Amino acid sequence: MDYIKIGNVTIEKTAALAPMASVADLAYRMTAKRFGAAYCVGEMTSCKGLCYSDKKTAELLAVTDGERPMGVQLFGAEPEFMKRAVKIAEGFRPDIIDINAGCPMPKIVCGGAGSALMKTPELFGELVKAAVEATEIPVTVKIRKGWDKNSVNAVEIARIAEENGAAAVVVHGRTKEELYSGKADWDIIREVKRAVKIPVIGSGDVSSVEDCVRMYEYTGCDLVMIGRGSYGRPWLFGQIRDYFSGKTPRPEPELDEKIEIMRRHIELLCSDKGEAKGIKEARRQAAWYVRGIDGAASLRNKFGTISTLGEFYELTEEIIKR
C-alpha cells in the first residue's frame, strides 16, 4: 500500500470520500469508512454561521474517531471570518481543514464564496493565508477547473494556494457553469499536478476501480476523491482498496447483501438524526441503493413515501422476497 502526506497527516493512496453538502453526513461517512475510504471530509460549513454561534452550523463540524483521518470544510469570502472560523473549527479536532472554492450552488456563489472565488484570485489567496496563519492543522483547498470555459484558471488558483501555505489542493475537472454535467476534464488535473509541489487530489467521474486507476495513471494525482460515484455503492471504496492492496477486488454484493448494507446505513442515519428526520433523508439514500435492480422505478416511488423505520423494513423485506 502506498501513502501520501498532507502536512503531518498520512493517508492511504486509494480513494477518499468527497465533501458533499446534505449527502456526506456522519452515517454516509461512517459507511464509506467501513468499506475502506482512505479519507473523509465533512459537509461544508459557513464561516459566518460559526462565528455567530449557530448551533446547526457547528454540528456539521463534528468529528468522530471512527472517521479519521477526517477533514472539515469551511466556506466564506471574508478573511477575518475565515480566521475566526478556523480557530473555532480547531476545537472539533479535525485532522485537516479544507476551504471550499468549488461549490457551484447559487446560495453559496452569490455571497462570493465557493466557486465564485475562482473569479477573485487575490481574495482567494487572502482567505488561504488567513486560515493557514490561524492554525497548525494542515489547510487544503477544493477548487474547480474555472468559472466557465472562458476563464479556466485552476493552475493559477492552485499556485496561489501553494504560495499562501495550503498543504494540498483538490481539483474537480468541471467549471462552475458546467455544474455536474458533461464529462470531467482530467487534463486540468494533470496540469495542476505539474504546476505545484503540494499534493494534488483529483475529483470527477470516478465510479469504478478502473476509473480510479485511470485517473491516477492519466493525471499523476496523489489521491483520488469520489463523490457521486459512491451513491448507493459504498463498497466501491473496498473494491479500490483491494486493488491497491494487491488483491482481486471484491465482487459487487448480491442483492441480500446490498439490502443489509443499506439497512445498516439507514439505521445509523436514524440513530444520529432521529427517526423522523433520518427517514426523510433515507428516501434519497434508498433510491440510490436500489438502482439497477428489477422494479427499481417502482421501489424508488415507494421509498419516497416512507415515514417510519417500520415502513422501511417492510419494503426491504419485500425486495428480498421478490
Wavefront OBJ file of the C-alpha trace (Angstrom):
o trace
v 0.000 0.000 0.000
v 1.274 3.464 -0.905
v 0.581 6.517 1.226
v 0.601 10.278 0.823
v 1.244 13.004 3.381
v -0.853 16.130 3.733
v 1.023 18.150 6.287
v 1.516 15.718 9.148
v -1.423 13.507 8.126
v -0.758 10.129 6.496
v -3.420 8.857 4.076
v -3.641 5.605 2.131
v -3.306 6.180 -1.608
v -6.600 4.521 -2.514
v -9.779 6.646 -2.680
v -11.227 9.376 -0.462
v -14.838 10.419 0.057
v -15.645 13.901 -1.243
v -17.402 16.503 0.891
v -20.997 16.622 -0.355
v -23.489 19.003 1.210
v -26.623 17.260 2.530
v -25.159 13.895 1.493
v -21.836 13.128 3.195
v -23.168 13.236 6.740
v -21.970 11.075 9.638
v -23.880 7.971 8.506
v -22.626 8.278 4.937
v -19.035 8.872 6.036
v -19.041 6.020 8.541
v -20.452 3.655 5.926
v -17.775 4.702 3.429
v -15.063 4.319 6.081
v -16.333 0.851 6.985
v -15.647 -0.215 3.420
v -12.226 1.406 3.224
v -12.467 5.092 2.294
v -8.962 6.447 2.876
v -10.064 9.899 3.979
v -13.350 11.747 4.515
v -14.323 15.405 4.520
v -17.444 16.648 6.268
v -20.199 18.810 4.837
v -19.287 22.420 4.086
v -19.806 24.805 6.960
v -20.395 28.559 6.903
v -17.652 30.680 8.444
v -20.144 33.363 9.402
v -22.532 30.791 10.857
v -19.760 29.512 13.093
v -18.702 32.979 14.144
v -22.283 33.877 15.038
v -22.573 30.717 17.163
v -25.178 28.981 15.010
v -25.728 25.582 16.637
v -26.795 23.782 13.451
v -23.727 25.072 11.632
v -21.411 23.900 14.389
v -22.951 20.419 14.294
v -21.551 19.983 10.772
v -18.028 20.084 12.223
v -18.423 17.050 14.479
v -15.548 14.598 14.069
v -15.590 11.036 15.407
v -12.518 8.874 15.852
v -14.029 6.221 13.567
v -13.843 8.643 10.634
v -10.177 9.578 10.916
v -8.287 10.775 9.028
v -11.021 13.342 8.509
v -11.231 16.927 7.356
v -13.838 19.613 7.934
v -14.730 22.095 5.221
v -15.362 25.823 5.584
v -16.788 28.311 3.096
v -16.749 32.076 3.194
v -15.488 35.169 1.423
v -14.079 37.324 4.230
v -10.570 36.638 5.602
v -11.387 37.807 9.122
v -14.363 35.464 9.399
v -12.252 32.668 7.905
v -9.577 33.187 10.538
v -12.114 33.161 13.376
v -13.928 30.137 11.951
v -10.683 28.164 11.688
v -9.974 28.807 15.376
v -13.465 27.530 16.228
v -13.040 24.508 13.957
v -9.823 23.613 15.780
v -11.916 22.794 18.822
v -13.508 19.870 16.978
v -10.057 18.318 16.454
v -10.150 17.674 12.712
v -7.074 16.253 11.026
v -7.360 18.725 8.130
v -9.277 21.963 7.458
v -10.462 22.405 3.868
v -11.536 25.659 2.200
v -14.345 25.324 -0.326
v -13.592 27.230 -3.529
v -15.534 24.857 -5.730
v -19.223 24.752 -4.771
v -21.309 25.987 -7.739
v -24.629 26.387 -5.916
v -26.233 29.861 -6.234
v -26.750 30.433 -2.495
v -23.010 29.953 -1.930
v -21.747 31.712 -5.051
v -23.982 34.764 -4.548
v -22.104 35.523 -1.334
v -18.770 35.454 -3.134
v -17.802 32.065 -1.698
v -17.425 28.611 -3.244
v -16.523 28.650 -6.924
v -17.029 32.441 -7.038
v -13.540 32.598 -5.519
v -12.182 31.350 -8.845
v -13.055 34.847 -10.141
v -11.271 36.654 -7.295
v -7.756 35.156 -7.064
v -6.426 37.876 -4.762
v -9.241 37.377 -2.260
v -8.801 33.616 -2.522
v -5.138 33.985 -1.590
v -6.043 36.164 1.401
v -8.521 33.553 2.631
v -5.956 30.753 2.384
v -3.322 32.869 4.140
v -5.742 33.793 6.937
v -6.629 30.134 7.513
v -3.028 28.916 7.446
v -1.859 31.593 9.864
v -4.673 30.766 12.295
v -3.830 27.089 12.847
v -1.181 24.378 12.963
v -3.657 21.969 11.336
v -2.972 21.398 7.606
v -5.158 23.599 5.399
v -6.264 22.361 1.979
v -8.453 23.873 -0.742
v -11.004 22.423 -3.124
v -11.275 24.170 -6.475
v -12.840 23.702 -9.912
v -11.436 23.927 -13.416
v -12.540 27.568 -13.517
v -15.654 29.728 -13.574
v -16.578 28.977 -17.194
v -14.949 27.832 -20.432
v -13.547 31.334 -20.997
v -11.869 31.550 -17.593
v -10.110 28.254 -16.938
v -7.650 29.220 -14.193
v -7.236 26.192 -11.940
v -3.446 26.243 -12.387
v -3.241 29.893 -11.307
v -5.535 29.302 -8.322
v -3.600 26.200 -7.256
v -0.316 28.136 -7.364
v -1.841 30.890 -5.235
v -2.995 28.269 -2.726
v 0.513 26.811 -2.570
v 2.161 30.229 -2.220
v -0.097 31.037 0.728
v 0.637 27.837 2.629
v -2.001 25.319 1.540
v -0.914 21.737 2.219
v -2.830 20.222 -0.732
v -5.324 21.108 -3.445
v -8.365 19.165 -4.644
v -9.276 19.743 -8.295
v -12.702 18.939 -9.725
v -12.479 18.804 -13.505
v -15.526 20.925 -14.344
v -16.196 24.659 -14.405
v -18.793 26.324 -12.237
v -21.034 26.801 -15.259
v -20.933 23.080 -16.052
v -22.147 22.187 -12.554
v -22.087 18.356 -12.732
v -22.973 17.949 -16.407
v -20.860 16.642 -19.243
v -17.530 14.932 -18.789
v -14.943 15.933 -16.187
v -11.715 17.275 -17.668
v -8.844 15.210 -16.299
v -6.334 17.207 -18.347
v -6.722 20.147 -15.956
v -5.958 17.887 -13.000
v -2.782 16.773 -14.757
v -1.833 20.388 -15.492
v -2.276 21.385 -11.858
v -0.208 18.396 -10.715
v 2.642 19.503 -12.976
v 2.401 23.102 -11.770
v 2.612 22.693 -7.985
v 4.705 20.744 -5.498
v 1.986 20.147 -2.902
v -0.223 17.029 -3.186
v -2.982 17.206 -5.772
v -6.233 15.291 -5.284
v -8.258 14.520 -8.398
v -12.056 14.543 -8.491
v -14.683 13.916 -11.148
v -16.248 10.942 -12.946
v -14.774 8.119 -10.875
v -17.325 5.365 -10.352
v -15.311 2.153 -10.656
v -11.950 0.608 -9.833
v -10.949 1.072 -13.462
v -11.844 4.775 -13.369
v -9.778 5.252 -10.231
v -6.724 3.522 -11.692
v -7.030 5.517 -14.918
v -7.226 8.816 -13.049
v -4.043 8.022 -11.136
v -2.229 6.972 -14.284
v -3.501 9.759 -16.540
v -3.221 12.730 -14.186
v -0.395 11.685 -11.864
v -2.516 12.892 -8.945
v -1.588 11.951 -5.402
v -5.058 10.834 -4.319
v -8.423 10.205 -5.967
v -11.604 11.621 -4.411
v -15.026 10.142 -5.153
v -18.366 11.879 -4.729
v -21.434 10.939 -6.783
v -19.781 7.695 -7.912
v -20.290 6.363 -4.402
v -24.055 6.988 -4.280
v -25.625 3.757 -3.064
v -22.302 1.946 -3.584
v -20.075 2.367 -0.510
v -18.406 -0.964 -1.298
v -16.630 0.824 -4.171
v -14.084 2.061 -1.635
v -13.434 -1.524 -0.584
v -13.003 -2.654 -4.180
v -10.466 0.100 -4.797
v -8.619 -0.648 -1.590
v -8.479 -4.337 -2.535
v -6.897 -3.431 -5.871
v -4.197 -1.244 -4.359
v -3.527 -3.858 -1.674
v -2.645 -6.344 -4.412
v -5.854 -8.336 -4.038
v -8.568 -9.179 -6.532
v -11.272 -6.546 -5.983
v -14.307 -7.956 -4.190
v -17.307 -8.522 -6.484
v -20.442 -6.428 -6.434
v -22.560 -7.546 -3.461
v -25.500 -9.870 -4.030
v -28.953 -8.358 -3.571
v -29.462 -9.532 0.015
v -26.045 -8.139 0.990
v -26.837 -4.789 -0.649
v -30.058 -4.608 1.340
v -28.226 -5.381 4.578
v -25.659 -2.650 3.839
v -28.495 -0.221 3.157
v -30.244 -1.196 6.376
v -27.149 -0.555 8.470
v -26.633 2.788 6.745
v -30.221 3.935 7.335
v -30.226 2.699 10.929
v -27.106 4.760 11.597
v -28.711 7.745 9.894
v -31.822 7.483 12.102
v -29.736 6.920 15.218
v -27.752 10.068 14.526
v -30.576 12.388 13.448
v -33.682 10.838 14.983
v -36.167 8.640 13.165
v -38.363 11.397 11.704
v -35.535 13.364 10.117
v -33.450 10.291 9.366
v -36.211 8.527 7.444
v -36.953 11.643 5.447
v -33.307 11.756 4.332
v -33.241 7.955 3.896
v -35.690 8.181 0.981
v -32.974 9.502 -1.303
v -30.318 7.119 0.006
v -32.592 4.115 -0.525
v -33.350 5.227 -4.083
v -29.617 5.144 -4.820
v -29.168 1.688 -3.323
v -31.918 0.104 -5.440
v -30.691 1.439 -8.777
v -30.266 -1.325 -11.298
v -32.397 -3.971 -9.616
v -35.673 -5.284 -11.016
v -38.546 -2.885 -10.415
v -36.242 -0.081 -9.296
v -38.545 2.702 -10.513
v -41.485 1.358 -8.516
v -39.314 0.846 -5.450
v -37.982 4.405 -5.619
v -41.551 5.658 -5.617
v -42.405 3.527 -2.597
v -39.290 4.567 -0.677
v -40.235 8.164 -1.460
v -43.313 7.848 0.763
v -41.899 6.093 3.848
v -42.134 7.911 7.174
v -41.020 5.282 9.730
v -38.283 2.702 10.139
v -41.010 0.076 10.220
v -42.137 1.023 6.723
v -38.526 0.987 5.569
v -38.030 -2.553 6.926
v -41.248 -3.723 5.251
v -40.010 -2.506 1.887
v -36.600 -4.134 2.277
v -38.293 -7.437 3.147
v -40.447 -7.088 0.049
v -37.317 -6.647 -2.101
v -35.654 -9.758 -0.668
v -38.797 -11.876 -1.103
v -39.087 -10.785 -4.718
l 1 2 3 4 5 6 7 8 9 10 11 12 13 14 15 16 17 18 19 20 21 22 23 24 25 26 27 28 29 30 31 32 33 34 35 36 37 38 39 40 41 42 43 44 45 46 47 48 49 50 51 52 53 54 55 56 57 58 59 60 61 62 63 64 65 66 67 68 69 70 71 72 73 74 75 76 77 78 79 80 81 82 83 84 85 86 87 88 89 90 91 92 93 94 95 96 97 98 99 100 101 102 103 104 105 106 107 108 109 110 111 112 113 114 115 116 117 118 119 120 121 122 123 124 125 126 127 128 129 130 131 132 133 134 135 136 137 138 139 140 141 142 143 144 145 146 147 148 149 150 151 152 153 154 155 156 157 158 159 160 161 162 163 164 165 166 167 168 169 170 171 172 173 174 175 176 177 178 179 180 181 182 183 184 185 186 187 188 189 190 191 192 193 194 195 196 197 198 199 200 201 202 203 204 205 206 207 208 209 210 211 212 213 214 215 216 217 218 219 220 221 222 223 224 225 226 227 228 229 230 231 232 233 234 235 236 237 238 239 240 241 242 243 244 245 246 247 248 249 250 251 252 253 254 255 256 257 258 259 260 261 262 263 264 265 266 267 268 269 270 271 272 273 274 275 276 277 278 279 280 281 282 283 284 285 286 287 288 289 290 291 292 293 294 295 296 297 298 299 300 301 302 303 304 305 306 307 308 309 310 311 312 313 314 315 316 317 318 319 320 321 322
